[in-house]
Amino acid sequence: MDNASYISEIQTESYNCWLQYKRNDSIRPPAYFSRIVINGESQTLKAAAEELKTGISQMTGIHPQVASEEYSNNAITLCSLNNKHIQNIPDLDLLAREINDEGYIIKSASETGTEGLQIIGKTDTGVLYGVFHLLRLLQEGSGTSDINIIESPKNQLRMINHWDNMDGSIERGYAGGSIFYKDGQCTGDARRIKDYARLMSSIGINGISINNVNVHEVETKLITEEFLPEVAKVADIFRIYGIRTFLSINYASPMQIGGLGTADPLDPNVREWWNSRAEVIYRYIPDFGGFVVKADSEHRPGPFTYNRTHADGANMLARALEPFGGTVIWRCFVYNCLQDWRDRKTDRAKAAFDHFMPLDGEFLDNVILQIKNGPMDFQVREPVSPLFGAMPQTNQVLEFQITQEYTGQQVHLCYLIPQWKEVLDFDTYARGKGSYVKRIVDGSLYPYKYSGITAVTSIGMDENWTGHPLAQANLYGYGRLIWNPDLSEEEITNEWVVQTFGHDQEVKETVKAMLAESWRIYENYTSPLGVGWMVNPHHHYGPNVDGYEYSVWGTYHFADCHGIGVNRTLKDGTGYTSQYFEENFGLYESVETCPDELLCSFTMFPILTN
């Protein structure tokens, strides 16, 4: 192979990420791999069949014929549970009760008593997820003779947030420009957007917001007739792959594009304006997911301007969306960003809890509070936000950050699955022992109507999507982890490595070892002991011990000749520790019991001298 061909092959592989479907001669395909039958006419089922055909063809050399007909033996059959032609599966009604609307059943010939394989979803989207599961097994080298899989996602909302701007830039993006926008317009790049939808669907993503939460002048118009036809084209592609489209909105839109003199959520004219806007949006996008809102945060407009609460602001929008089944995802990233660094009592870490916990029960049931994993801002290590478990009457989603803003910006290797596992497995003790964050956000601890997990994504127009092929591991791992938080780090890592690099044992072990240690290595050489913020201001790349120390952002380590860290104890500090339930309060209140990795997050740790 000449050098140009080799480079072209590598680029193609990196573009396809974990959907490479490399030829694998160890696969012994049964005869029924030559035929795919779909029971239904939906675009989603057709996409599932197309994906399955592509995967089987590339991995085995067999080129399946696709037929749309009733159930058939000697085939891989794709159908949803409402299809009357499903047969030969014992206890089908019982199985149907074991999966949710996005779940699926995969049954092989030895299980069904026929020659063939059935992939059955409760919905067509469930079928598509089942197809991706089968293709993952084939890439890993698993056989198909005794498959009996019943699976559903653990989390209801599995979402991606884009911070894309319409000029084509991406806030905190490190992988090229936006796939959606360029020069103030939508790109209309249907091929790229379809491939993106395939990638996201393959890891179970079911919601994507396509613009920055810092909504600027042009982006404010995304909810108007000027841009909705183009947004609808994106939604049409996403819909095929089981993904609902969301938009971040400007809270001051009634003033900026509506001609009103106020954005007061209790003003009848403002309410009517949003009601009318919602009707227009749903005419273009009938399954529109809803709004993502950053309000009263870092100089963004919000209800505080009018002496209203966040519940007032969110509920006004929720009422506009409720008739159409839409939701308002309201970010809890609210704090004083004009702090005097000499003020030792004002504490940014306390802000989200102080603003939102007292409002528990005041939000409508189609409002979801989006809470960052920690109280600050996606540092390499933070304590888990005390808001999780503190609002039993208010829907919550957990927010992660896949893009590596503070963790090396896709230049440094920093595998974040171990960090996210720690967050999800953190015991809040909200209802006693076992009140893990993962049980809060999956809706099993409290009866939330809506819950789940979202993350700021890392993708852009780079050929490899994420700036570096190894950064794809965080994107893949995020999707798999929020589908099932009980998957181990090792399981997720092995899946990604095999699908991306193949089965060479030395390659597998080398890459897995690099990934496994990278987060802790990065933490140790940048910001150990939970101190945080030792980066250059603004762009957040590279070390700078005092970069944020005297700023207005509440981002301090208070290092002096006596010690380092922020005293957040109730005894003689900011009192942040008291926001946790008793067991964790006791853990963090004392230097003796505080975990080493969080010492500087909770204490002014004394510098020891002779």
C-alpha positions in Angstrom: 0.0 0.0 0.0 1.4 3.4 -1.0 1.6 6.2 1.5 -1.3 8.2 0.0 -3.6 5.1 0.2 -2.5 4.4 3.8 -3.3 7.9 4.8 -6.7 7.8 3.0 -7.5 4.5 4.8 -6.6 5.9 8.2 -8.7 9.0 7.6 -11.7 6.8 6.6 -11.3 4.7 9.7 -11.1 7.8 12.0 -14.2 9.2 10.3 -16.2 6.1 10.9 -15.2 6.0 14.5 -16.4 2.8 16.2 -18.7 1.9 13.2 -15.8 0.6 11.0 -17.2 -2.8 10.4 -13.8 -4.2 9.4 -13.6 -7.5 7.6 -13.4 -10.3 10.2 -12.7 -13.8 8.8 -13.3 -15.3 12.2 -17.0 -14.7 11.9 -18.8 -17.8 10.6 -22.0 -16.3 9.3 -25.1 -18.5 9.2 -27.0 -18.8 6.0 -29.8 -16.5 7.2 -27.3 -13.6 7.2 -28.0 -13.4 3.4 -31.5 -12.1 4.0 -33.0 -9.2 6.0 -36.7 -8.9 6.4 -38.3 -5.7 7.7 -41.9 -5.8 8.9 -42.9 -2.2 8.4 -42.4 0.8 6.2 -40.9 3.4 8.6 -37.8 5.3 7.7 -36.3 4.1 11.0 -36.8 0.4 10.1 -35.3 1.1 6.7 -32.3 2.8 8.3 -31.9 -0.2 10.6 -31.9 -2.6 7.6 -29.5 -0.4 5.7 -27.1 -0.3 8.7 -27.3 -4.1 9.2 -26.7 -4.7 5.5 -23.7 -2.5 5.5 -22.2 -4.0 8.6 -22.7 -7.6 7.5 -21.4 -6.9 4.0 -18.2 -5.3 5.2 -17.5 -7.7 8.0 -18.3 -11.0 6.2 -18.4 -10.4 2.5 -22.0 -11.5 2.3 -24.4 -9.0 0.7 -27.8 -9.5 2.2 -31.0 -9.0 0.3 -33.5 -6.7 2.0 -37.2 -7.5 1.7 -40.2 -5.8 3.2 -42.7 -8.5 4.0 -44.3 -10.5 6.8 -42.3 -12.7 9.1 -39.9 -15.1 7.3 -37.7 -18.0 8.3 -34.1 -18.1 7.2 -33.6 -14.4 7.7 -32.8 -11.7 10.2 -36.2 -10.2 10.9 -36.7 -6.6 12.1 -40.0 -5.6 13.6 -41.6 -3.8 16.5 -43.9 -5.3 19.0 -47.1 -3.9 17.5 -46.5 -6.1 14.5 -49.2 -8.8 14.3 -46.9 -11.2 12.4 -44.4 -11.8 15.3 -44.4 -15.5 16.0 -42.5 -18.4 17.6 -41.3 -16.5 20.6 -42.5 -18.1 23.9 -43.9 -15.7 26.5 -43.8 -12.7 24.2 -46.3 -10.7 26.3 -44.1 -11.3 29.3 -41.0 -10.2 27.4 -42.7 -7.1 26.2 -43.3 -6.1 29.8 -39.6 -6.4 30.5 -38.6 -3.7 28.1 -39.4 0.0 27.9 -40.3 2.0 24.7 -36.7 2.0 23.5 -35.9 -1.5 24.5 -35.4 -4.5 22.3 -35.2 -8.3 22.2 -32.7 -10.3 20.1 -33.5 -14.0 19.7 -31.5 -16.5 17.7 -32.6 -19.6 15.9 -31.8 -21.9 18.8 -34.1 -19.8 21.0 -37.0 -19.4 18.6 -37.1 -22.9 17.1 -36.7 -21.5 13.6 -33.8 -20.7 11.3 -33.1 -17.1 11.7 -32.7 -14.2 14.1 -35.3 -11.8 15.3 -34.6 -8.2 16.5 -37.8 -6.9 18.0 -38.2 -3.5 19.6 -41.1 -2.1 21.5 -40.8 0.7 18.9 -39.0 1.1 15.6 -36.2 3.0 17.4 -35.8 0.0 19.7 -35.3 -2.2 16.6 -32.5 0.2 15.5 -30.8 0.0 18.9 -31.0 -3.7 18.6 -29.3 -3.7 15.2 -26.5 -1.6 16.6 -26.2 -4.1 19.5 -25.9 -7.0 17.1 -23.3 -5.2 15.0 -21.3 -4.4 18.1 -21.3 -8.1 19.0 -20.1 -9.1 15.6 -17.3 -6.5 15.7 -16.2 -8.0 19.0 -16.2 -11.4 17.5 -19.2 -12.9 19.4 -21.2 -15.7 17.8 -24.9 -15.5 17.0 -26.0 -19.1 17.5 -27.3 -18.7 21.1 -28.3 -15.1 21.4 -31.0 -14.3 23.9 -30.9 -10.6 24.7 -33.5 -8.5 26.5 -32.3 -4.9 27.0 -33.6 -1.4 27.7 -31.8 1.9 28.4 -31.6 2.8 32.1 -31.9 6.5 31.5 -34.9 8.2 29.9 -33.2 11.2 28.5 -29.8 10.6 27.0 -28.8 13.9 25.5 -26.0 15.8 23.8 -25.6 19.6 24.1 -23.8 21.5 21.3 -22.2 24.8 22.0 -22.2 25.7 18.3 -22.5 29.3 17.0 -23.9 30.2 13.7 -20.7 31.9 12.5 -19.4 28.3 12.5 -17.3 28.5 15.7 -17.8 26.3 18.7 -17.5 27.5 22.2 -15.0 25.2 23.9 -14.7 23.2 20.7 -11.4 21.6 19.8 -12.3 19.6 16.6 -12.9 22.1 13.9 -16.0 24.2 13.1 -19.6 23.4 13.5 -21.3 20.7 11.4 -24.5 22.7 11.5 -23.6 26.3 10.8 -21.2 28.5 8.8 -21.1 32.2 8.1 -24.4 32.9 9.9 -26.3 30.2 8.0 -27.1 26.5 8.3 -24.7 24.4 6.4 -27.3 21.9 5.0 -24.6 19.2 5.1 -27.1 16.3 5.1 -24.4 13.6 4.6 -22.3 14.7 7.6 -25.4 15.2 9.8 -26.7 11.8 8.8 -23.4 10.2 9.7 -23.4 12.1 13.0 -26.9 10.8 13.7 -25.8 7.2 13.0 -22.9 7.6 15.4 -25.1 9.0 18.1 -27.9 6.5 17.7 -25.4 3.6 17.8 -24.6 4.7 21.5 -28.2 5.4 22.4 -28.4 9.2 22.2 -32.1 10.3 21.9 -31.9 14.1 22.2 -29.5 16.7 20.8 -29.6 20.5 21.3 -27.9 22.0 18.3 -26.8 25.5 19.4 -24.8 27.2 22.1 -26.5 28.0 25.5 -24.9 31.4 25.2 -27.4 32.5 22.5 -26.2 35.5 20.5 -28.0 37.8 18.2 -28.3 35.6 15.1 -28.9 32.4 17.0 -31.8 34.0 18.8 -33.6 33.8 15.4 -33.4 30.0 15.2 -36.9 29.9 16.6 -38.3 32.1 13.8 -39.5 31.3 10.3 -36.1 32.6 8.9 -34.3 29.5 10.2 -36.9 27.0 11.2 -37.1 25.4 7.7 -33.4 24.6 8.0 -33.6 23.4 11.6 -36.5 21.1 10.5 -34.2 19.5 7.9 -31.8 18.6 10.7 -34.7 17.3 12.8 -35.9 15.2 9.8 -32.6 13.4 9.8 -32.4 13.0 13.5 -35.9 11.6 13.7 -35.0 8.6 11.6 -32.4 7.7 14.2 -34.6 8.1 17.2 -33.2 11.6 18.2 -35.4 14.6 19.1 -34.1 18.1 18.3 -33.8 20.8 21.0 -32.8 24.4 20.7 -31.1 26.7 23.2 -33.1 29.9 23.5 -32.4 33.5 24.5 -34.5 34.4 27.5 -34.8 38.0 26.2 -36.2 36.8 22.8 -39.5 38.7 23.3 -37.5 41.9 23.4 -34.8 41.1 20.9 -37.0 39.6 18.1 -40.5 40.1 19.3 -40.7 43.8 19.7 -41.8 43.8 23.3 -40.4 46.1 26.0 -40.0 43.3 28.6 -39.3 39.6 29.1 -41.0 39.5 32.5 -42.3 35.9 32.8 -45.5 37.1 34.5 -46.3 39.6 31.8 -49.4 38.4 29.8 -47.9 39.7 26.5 -44.7 37.8 27.1 -46.6 34.6 27.8 -48.6 35.0 24.7 -45.5 35.7 22.6 -43.9 32.4 23.7 -47.2 30.5 23.2 -47.4 31.7 19.6 -43.7 30.9 19.1 -44.2 27.4 20.3 -47.1 26.9 17.9 -44.9 28.0 15.0 -42.0 25.7 16.0 -44.2 22.7 16.2 -45.6 23.3 12.8 -42.2 22.9 11.4 -41.0 20.2 13.9 -43.9 18.2 15.3 -41.6 16.1 17.6 -39.5 19.1 18.8 -37.9 18.2 22.1 -38.0 21.6 23.8 -35.8 24.4 25.0 -32.4 24.5 26.8 -32.1 27.6 28.9 -29.1 29.4 30.4 -30.6 32.3 32.4 -29.2 34.8 34.9 -25.8 33.3 34.5 -22.6 34.9 33.3 -24.4 38.0 32.1 -27.2 36.2 30.3 -30.7 37.6 30.7 -33.2 35.9 33.0 -36.1 36.3 35.4 -33.9 37.9 38.1 -34.1 41.2 36.1 -37.8 41.4 37.0 -37.5 40.1 40.6 -38.9 36.8 39.6 -37.7 33.3 40.5 -36.2 30.7 38.3 -39.5 28.7 38.7 -41.4 31.7 37.4 -39.2 31.9 34.4 -39.1 28.2 33.6 -42.8 27.6 34.1 -43.7 30.4 31.7 -41.8 28.5 28.9 -43.1 25.2 30.1 -46.7 26.3 29.7 -46.0 27.3 26.1 -44.5 23.9 25.3 -46.8 21.6 27.3 -49.6 21.3 24.7 -47.1 19.8 22.3 -45.3 17.5 24.7 -42.2 19.7 24.9 -39.9 20.2 27.9 -37.8 23.0 29.3 -34.3 22.1 30.4 -33.2 24.8 32.8 -29.6 25.0 33.7 -28.6 25.4 37.3 -25.2 27.0 36.5 -26.1 30.3 38.3 -23.6 32.1 40.5 -22.1 35.5 41.2 -19.6 36.2 38.5 -18.5 39.6 39.9 -17.0 38.4 43.2 -14.3 40.2 45.2 -11.4 37.7 45.7 -10.9 38.9 49.2 -14.4 37.9 50.2 -13.9 34.5 52.0 -17.6 34.0 52.7 -19.2 34.2 49.3 -18.7 30.8 47.7 -19.5 30.0 44.1 -19.7 26.3 45.1 -22.8 27.0 47.2 -24.6 29.0 44.5 -26.6 26.4 42.6 -28.0 24.8 45.8 -28.8 28.2 47.3 -30.7 29.3 44.2 -32.6 26.2 43.4 -33.1 23.9 46.4 -35.6 26.3 48.1 -37.7 26.1 44.9 -38.3 22.3 45.1 -41.9 21.5 44.1 -42.5 24.9 42.4 -41.5 23.8 38.9 -44.1 22.4 36.5 -43.6 18.7 35.6 -42.3 19.4 32.1 -39.4 21.4 33.6 -36.1 19.6 34.1 -33.2 21.1 36.1 -29.9 20.5 34.4 -27.2 20.2 37.1 -23.4 20.0 36.4 -21.7 17.0 38.0 -19.8 19.3 40.4 -20.6 22.7 41.9 -18.0 24.6 40.0 -17.3 24.1 36.2 -16.1 20.7 34.9 -12.8 20.7 36.7 -10.6 17.6 36.4 -11.9 16.7 39.9 -14.7 18.2 41.9 -17.0 17.0 44.7 -20.4 15.8 43.4 -23.1 18.6 43.4 -25.2 18.5 46.6 -28.3 19.3 44.5 -28.5 15.6 43.5 -31.1 14.1 45.9 -31.9 17.5 47.5 -35.0 18.2 45.3 -37.3 15.1 45.3 -40.2 17.0 43.7 -38.2 18.4 40.8 -37.1 16.6 37.6 -33.3 16.5 37.3 -30.7 15.7 34.6 -27.0 15.4 35.2 -24.7 17.4 33.0 -21.2 16.2 32.0 -18.7 17.7 29.7 -17.2 15.5 27.0 -15.3 18.3 25.3 -12.1 18.6 27.2 -12.2 22.3 28.2 -10.3 21.8 31.5 -8.9 18.4 30.8 -6.4 18.9 27.9 -8.6 20.1 25.0 -8.2 16.8 23.0 -4.4 17.5 22.9 -3.8 15.6 26.1 -5.2 12.1 26.6 -7.7 12.2 29.4 -10.2 9.4 29.5 -13.2 10.6 31.5 -15.2 7.4 31.9 -13.6 6.8 35.4 -14.5 10.3 36.5 -18.1 9.9 35.3 -18.4 6.5 37.0 -17.3 8.0 40.3 -20.0 10.6 40.0 -22.8 8.1 39.1 -21.7 5.8 41.8 -21.6 8.5 44.5 -23.9 7.8 47.4 -25.8 11.0 48.3 -27.6 9.2 51.2 -30.7 11.2 50.2 -32.9 8.3 51.2 -30.4 6.4 53.2 -27.5 4.2 52.0 -27.7 3.3 48.4 -29.1 6.6 47.2 -26.6 6.8 44.3 -26.6 9.6 41.8 -27.3 7.1 39.0 -30.5 6.1 40.8 -31.6 9.8 41.1 -31.0 10.6 37.4 -32.6 7.4 36.2 -35.8 8.2 38.1 -35.8 5.1 40.3 -35.1 6.9 43.6 -37.7 9.6 43.2 -40.7 9.4 40.8 -39.5 12.0 38.3 -41.6 12.4 35.2 -38.4 13.3 33.3 -34.8 12.6 34.1 -31.5 11.5 32.6 -28.1 12.7 31.6 -26.7 15.2 29.1 -23.2 16.4 28.2 -21.5 19.1 26.2 -20.2 17.4 23.1 -16.7 17.3 21.6 -17.4 17.0 17.9 -16.7 19.3 15.0 -15.8 19.2 11.3 -12.5 17.5 11.7 -12.2 14.3 9.7 -12.0 12.3 12.9 -14.9 14.3 14.6 -13.1 14.9 17.9 -9.7 16.4 17.1 -7.8 13.3 17.9 -8.9 9.6 17.4 -8.3 8.8 21.0 -10.7 11.5 22.1 -13.5 9.4 20.4 -13.3 7.1 23.5 -14.9 9.7 25.7 -17.8 10.2 23.2 -18.4 6.5 22.8 -18.0 5.8 26.5 -20.4 8.6 27.4 -23.2 7.1 25.3 -22.7 3.6 26.6 -22.4 4.7 30.2 -25.6 6.6 30.2 -27.4 3.8 28.5 -26.4 1.6 31.3 -24.5 3.1 34.3 -23.8 -0.3 35.6 -21.4 -1.2 32.8 -17.9 -1.3 34.1 -15.1 1.0 32.9 -13.3 -2.1 31.6 -16.3 -3.3 29.5 -16.8 0.1 27.9 -13.1 0.5 27.2 -12.8 -2.9 25.6 -15.8 -2.4 23.4 -14.4 0.9 22.0 -10.8 -0.4 21.6 -11.9 -3.5 19.7 -14.4 -1.6 17.4 -11.8 1.1 16.7 -8.5 -0.7 16.5 -9.4 -4.4 15.9 -8.3 -7.5 17.7 -4.5 -7.2 17.7 -3.7 -8.2 21.3 -0.7 -5.9 21.8 -2.6 -2.9 20.3 -5.6 -3.6 22.6 -3.6 -3.9 25.8 -1.5 -0.8 25.0 -4.4 1.5 24.2 -6.5 0.2 27.2 -3.5 0.8 29.6 -3.1 4.4 28.2 -6.7 5.2 28.7 -7.1 3.6 32.1 -4.5 5.8 33.8 -4.8 9.0 31.8 -7.4 10.9 33.9 -5.4 10.4 37.2 -2.2 11.2 35.4 -3.6 14.4 34.0 -5.1 15.4 37.4 -1.7 14.9 39.1 0.3 17.0 36.7 -2.3 19.8 36.5 -4.6 20.2 39.5 -4.3 17.7 42.3 -6.1 17.4 45.6 -9.3 19.1 44.2 -7.7 22.5 44.1 -9.0 23.3 40.6 -8.6 26.3 38.3 -4.8 26.2 37.8 -5.2 27.1 34.1 -4.7 30.1 31.9 -7.8 32.4 31.9 -10.3 32.5 29.1 -9.0 29.7 26.9 -8.3 27.3 29.8 -5.3 25.6 28.3 -1.9 25.2 29.9 -0.9 25.6 33.6 -1.1 28.9 35.4 -1.1 28.6 39.2 -2.6 32.1 39.8 -4.4 32.5 36.5 -7.8 32.8 38.2 -6.7 33.7 41.7 -7.5 37.4 41.7 -10.4 37.3 39.3 -14.2 38.0 39.7 -15.2 34.4 38.9 -15.1 32.8 42.4 -12.2 30.5 41.3 -9.7 30.6 44.1 -7.2 28.4 45.9 -6.2 31.0 48.6 -2.6 29.6 48.7 -0.3 31.5 51.1 2.4 30.7 53.6 -0.1 29.0 55.9 -1.8 26.6 53.5 -3.8 26.0 50.3 -7.5 25.4 49.6 -10.9 26.8 50.3 -12.3 26.3 53.8 -15.8 25.2 53.1 -16.6 23.7 56.5 -19.6 24.7 58.5 -17.5 25.2 61.6 -15.4 28.2 60.4 -15.7 28.3 56.6 -18.3 29.1 53.9 -20.7 26.4 55.2 -20.8 24.5 51.8 -20.3 21.2 53.6 -23.7 21.6 55.2 -25.5 21.3 51.8 -24.7 17.6 51.8 -26.7 14.9 53.7 -25.4 14.0 57.1 -23.1 11.2 56.1 -21.2 13.2 53.5 -21.3 16.3 55.6 -19.4 14.5 58.3 -16.9 13.1 55.8 -16.1 16.5 54.3 -16.3 18.6 57.4 -13.0 17.3 58.9 -9.5 17.3 57.4 -9.0 13.9 59.0 -11.8 12.3 57.1 -11.9 14.3 53.9 -10.7 12.2 51.0 -7.2 13.2 49.9 -8.3 13.9 46.3 -10.7 16.6 47.6 -8.7 18.2 50.4 -8.4 21.6 48.7 -12.0 21.6 47.7 -13.2 21.6 51.4 -10.3 22.7 53.6 -7.5 25.2 53.9 -5.0 22.5 54.0 -2.0 23.6 56.2 1.4 23.6 54.8 3.6 21.5 57.1 7.0 22.9 58.1 9.8 21.7 60.3 
